[in-house]
Amino acid sequence: MDDVILETRGLTKYYGGLHALEDADFQLRRGEHVAVVGDNGAGKSTFVRQITAVERRTAGEIFFEGQPVNFASPLKAREAGIETVFQNLALADDLDVPSNLYLGREIIRIPLGPFSILDRRAMREATQQALERTAVKIQDITRTIRHMSGGQRQCVAIARAAAFASKLIIMDEPTAALGVQETAQVENIIRGLKQRGVPLILISHNLRQVFDLVDRIVVFRRGRIVASLNRGETDGNDIVAHITGVKSGAGEQPAFI
């Protein structure tokens, strides 16, 4: 299908005798926002690590923009247009905000191979514009990441992904360690991506957030995809029932909030 930006067929990952991911068939359409949910150890992050080449898949196929892909590294996935915010953020603590946003894609003023001179002014200006577009407020972008709060660090990582996401963005629990105000900021960034038509895969335990932000919810259990449901055709109880494998009774409150 022409509107499918990402597809996996039979995606599988074994760690020795542990089957962390089995036969994951998944599709993401252009402009679509999909939540991936499931209990701890259900295979959600493993699924993302195969797509982004953090790990090598055991079996299965990945198609991006209709073409089979086998990225050699996360950098190659990023060069193809896939931006990812992992739980560990992947930020350089001793660099400032512009250096982190442009890490691996620096703006060069004078090209001299390994001795090239960076255009730091252009990087600062572009960083400021990127932060404004994503509504991320950082008072001093020249501070090193090491001296920022956890919430600020998370917002830098998300702003970096949102600023450069050309084709697909993946967020792995982007608000897990954030307060109410910072969570609202991240959710606004996600809504902005939706307005821009950038497709998104969101891994989250927060069902309130999921129902507020995405079009479709994909449920993992024990390494397998067990449900793919349109947001408007399901509810929290139904999702929890798929996550746990236990049918929920009427009137029960969702276990994941």
Secondary structure as GFF3:
##gff-version 3
##sequence-region A 1 257
A	DSSP	beta_strand	4	15	.	.	.	ID=ss1
A	DSSP	beta_strand	18	29	.	.	.	ID=ss2
A	DSSP	beta_strand	33	37	.	.	.	ID=ss3
A	DSSP	alpha_helix	44	51	.	.	.	ID=ss4
A	DSSP	beta_strand	59	64	.	.	.	ID=ss5
A	DSSP	beta_strand	67	68	.	.	.	ID=ss6
A	DSSP	alpha_helix	74	79	.	.	.	ID=ss7
A	DSSP	beta_strand	82	85	.	.	.	ID=ss8
A	DSSP	alpha_helix	97	101	.	.	.	ID=ss9
A	DSSP	beta_strand	108	110	.	.	.	ID=ss10
A	DSSP	three_ten_helix	113	115	.	.	.	ID=ss11
A	DSSP	beta_strand	117	118	.	.	.	ID=ss12
A	DSSP	alpha_helix	120	133	.	.	.	ID=ss13
A	DSSP	three_ten_helix	145	147	.	.	.	ID=ss14
A	DSSP	alpha_helix	150	164	.	.	.	ID=ss15
A	DSSP	beta_strand	168	172	.	.	.	ID=ss16
A	DSSP	alpha_helix	180	196	.	.	.	ID=ss17
A	DSSP	beta_strand	200	203	.	.	.	ID=ss18
A	DSSP	alpha_helix	207	213	.	.	.	ID=ss19
A	DSSP	beta_strand	216	221	.	.	.	ID=ss20
A	DSSP	beta_strand	224	230	.	.	.	ID=ss21
A	DSSP	three_ten_helix	231	233	.	.	.	ID=ss22
A	DSSP	alpha_helix	236	244	.	.	.	ID=ss23
###
